[in-house]
Amino acid sequence: MKAIIIGATSGIGEALALEMAKQGYELGLTGRRTENLTAIQQQLQNTAKTHIQTMDVTNYEQAQTDFMSLVTQMGGVDVVVINAGIGSFSTKWEAELSIINTNVAGFCAIAHIAFTYFAQQKKGHIVGISSVAAVSGGAQMPAYNASKAFISNYMQGLRQKSLRKNLNIAITDIRPGFVKTPMTEQNRFMFWVATAQKAAAQIAQAIKNKRKVAYITRRWLLVAWILQLLPDKMMAKMG
């Protein structure tokens, strides 16, 4: 099996690369930091065959070209994991625009080209890293929550498109809760925090089982259910 992980230079993406390598995948790894990609490739040199491609998903057309270049280099791909994403507590417009450019437009650029590629093959598997935050708005990071809701909704649409056209393209929506990564270091109050390694193991299992939606870790399904029931006033107090 061959898999591409978009955003593999740190956090969940890096941990997932290590986990999928152990499971025998041939990997294509992308990220903005070439030196980090090279370091991961060297770490995996005795475990799995890897290919690396520097990529910035916010440079949309170039990112799509880089994706297809990586697919060609690998001689095809079976699974595409779209993990590139950012978050910020800043209230400035520039910060919100950056989130939208990366988490929404950047995600779409890769999801679109991956779906187009798999449609030609009439098979494949697209995995999107969304968040428990997708199920509700959030006062502290409204653009982030909204971007994750977009990802989950878009993934559902791709699943329906695949079914409608009988394309045999599996779509998996991964919704992590709190995971200890460089991105979550800015969070002051966290609970049920999973290590990136534990999250990666559960994500890999969800990919293997071709789950439609998977909460990481599994207990976050309960939190998602509660969040959808809470009134706005209580959500505002919780932040």
C-alpha positions in Angstrom: 0.0 0.0 0.0 1.1 3.5 -0.8 0.1 6.6 1.1 0.7 10.4 0.9 0.6 12.4 4.1 0.1 16.2 3.5 1.6 18.0 6.4 4.0 15.4 7.8 6.7 17.6 9.4 5.4 17.6 13.0 2.6 16.7 15.4 0.0 14.3 14.2 1.3 14.1 10.6 4.8 13.1 11.7 3.5 10.6 14.2 1.2 9.1 11.6 4.1 8.8 9.2 6.0 6.8 11.8 3.0 4.6 12.5 2.1 3.9 8.9 5.7 3.1 8.1 5.6 0.4 10.8 2.5 -1.0 9.1 4.4 -1.5 5.8 3.2 1.5 3.8 5.3 3.2 1.2 5.1 6.8 2.0 5.0 10.2 0.3 5.5 13.0 2.8 4.9 16.7 2.3 5.4 19.9 4.3 6.7 23.4 4.1 10.0 22.7 5.9 12.3 20.7 3.7 14.9 20.1 6.4 12.1 18.5 8.6 11.1 16.2 5.7 14.6 15.1 5.1 15.1 14.4 8.8 11.9 12.2 8.9 13.0 10.4 5.7 16.4 9.6 7.3 14.6 8.4 10.4 12.5 6.0 8.3 15.3 4.8 6.0 15.4 1.4 7.6 11.7 1.0 8.1 9.9 2.1 4.9 10.5 3.5 1.5 9.7 7.2 1.5 9.5 10.1 -0.9 9.4 13.7 0.1 8.0 16.8 -1.5 8.2 20.4 -0.2 4.8 21.9 -0.4 2.8 24.9 0.8 -0.9 24.2 0.4 -1.7 27.9 0.4 0.1 28.1 -3.0 -2.8 26.2 -4.4 -1.9 25.6 -8.1 1.7 24.8 -7.2 0.5 22.5 -4.4 -1.6 20.5 -6.9 1.3 20.3 -9.3 3.6 19.1 -6.4 1.0 16.5 -5.4 0.8 15.0 -8.9 4.6 15.1 -9.1 4.8 13.1 -5.9 2.1 10.6 -7.2 4.2 10.1 -10.4 7.4 9.7 -8.4 5.7 7.0 -6.3 4.2 5.2 -9.3 0.7 5.8 -7.9 -1.0 6.1 -4.5 -3.8 4.3 -2.6 -4.4 6.7 0.4 -4.1 10.4 0.7 -4.1 11.9 4.2 -4.7 15.7 4.3 -3.3 16.9 7.6 -2.0 20.4 6.9 -3.7 22.9 9.2 -3.1 25.8 11.6 -4.9 27.5 14.5 -4.6 30.8 16.3 -6.1 32.6 19.3 -5.4 36.0 17.6 -8.4 38.2 17.0 -6.7 39.9 14.1 -8.1 39.6 10.6 -4.7 38.5 9.2 -4.7 35.5 11.6 -8.2 34.4 10.6 -7.4 34.8 6.9 -4.4 32.6 7.3 -6.5 29.9 8.9 -9.0 30.1 6.1 -6.3 30.0 3.4 -4.7 26.9 5.0 -7.5 25.0 6.5 -10.2 25.7 3.9 -8.7 26.7 0.5 -5.5 24.7 1.0 -7.4 21.6 2.1 -9.8 21.9 -0.9 -6.9 22.3 -3.3 -5.5 18.9 -2.3 -8.8 17.2 -1.7 -9.9 18.2 -5.2 -6.8 17.0 -7.0 -6.8 13.7 -5.0 -10.4 13.0 -5.7 -9.8 13.8 -9.4 -6.9 11.4 -9.5 -8.8 8.6 -7.7 -11.9 9.1 -9.9 -9.7 8.3 -12.9 -8.6 5.1 -11.1 -12.1 4.4 -9.9 -10.8 3.6 -6.4 -8.8 5.3 -3.6 -9.1 6.6 0.0 -9.1 10.2 1.1 -8.5 11.0 4.8 -9.2 14.5 6.1 -8.0 15.6 9.6 -10.8 17.7 10.9 -11.5 18.2 14.6 -14.0 17.8 17.4 -14.3 21.6 17.0 -16.1 21.0 13.7 -19.4 20.2 15.6 -19.8 23.6 17.2 -18.7 27.3 16.9 -16.1 28.5 19.3 -15.8 32.0 20.8 -12.0 31.8 21.2 -11.2 30.7 17.6 -14.3 31.1 15.5 -12.4 30.9 12.2 -10.7 27.7 13.3 -13.9 25.9 14.3 -15.6 27.1 11.1 -12.7 25.8 9.0 -13.0 22.4 10.6 -16.7 22.3 10.0 -16.0 23.1 6.4 -13.6 20.1 6.2 -16.1 17.7 7.7 -19.0 19.0 5.5 -16.7 18.9 2.4 -15.7 15.3 3.2 -19.3 14.3 3.5 -20.0 15.8 0.1 -17.1 13.9 -1.5 -18.4 10.7 0.0 -21.8 11.3 -1.5 -20.2 12.2 -4.9 -18.2 8.9 -4.8 -21.4 6.9 -4.1 -23.4 8.7 -6.7 -20.8 8.0 -9.4 -19.9 4.5 -8.2 -16.2 5.5 -7.9 -15.3 3.3 -4.9 -13.4 6.2 -3.2 -13.5 5.8 0.6 -13.7 9.0 2.6 -12.6 9.2 6.2 -13.3 12.2 8.4 -10.9 12.2 11.4 -11.9 14.4 14.3 -9.3 14.6 17.0 -9.8 16.1 20.5 -6.8 17.5 22.4 -3.6 16.0 21.1 -0.2 17.1 22.5 1.5 18.7 19.5 3.4 22.0 18.8 0.1 23.6 17.6 -1.7 22.9 20.9 1.1 24.3 23.1 -0.8 27.6 23.1 -3.9 26.0 24.7 -4.1 26.8 28.4 -6.9 24.4 29.5 -6.9 20.9 28.0 -8.2 17.6 29.2 -8.2 14.0 27.9 -5.0 14.9 26.1 -3.6 12.1 23.9 0.0 11.8 22.8 0.6 12.2 19.1 1.6 8.6 19.0 -1.6 7.3 20.5 -3.7 9.5 18.2 -1.7 8.2 15.2 -2.3 4.6 16.2 -6.1 5.2 16.3 -6.0 7.2 13.1 -4.1 4.4 11.3 -6.8 1.9 12.6 -9.6 4.1 11.3 -7.9 4.2 7.9 -7.5 0.5 7.8 -11.2 0.0 8.7 -12.2 2.8 6.2 -14.3 4.5 8.8 -16.6 7.3 7.7 -16.0 9.4 10.8 -13.6 8.6 13.7 -13.1 10.6 16.9 -9.6 10.6 18.3 -9.4 9.4 21.0 -12.8 7.6 21.0 -14.1 9.2 24.2 -14.3 12.6 22.3 -17.5 11.3 20.6 -19.2 12.0 24.0 -17.8 15.5 24.0 -19.0 16.1 20.5 -22.5 15.0 21.4 -22.6 17.3 24.4 -21.3 20.3 22.4 -24.2 20.0 20.0 -26.7 20.1 22.8 -25.3 23.1 24.8 -27.0 26.5 24.4 -25.0 29.4 23.1 -24.8 31.2 26.5 -23.1 28.2 28.1 -20.8 27.8 25.1 -19.8 31.4 25.3 -18.9 31.1 29.0 -16.8 27.9 28.3 -15.0 29.6 25.5 
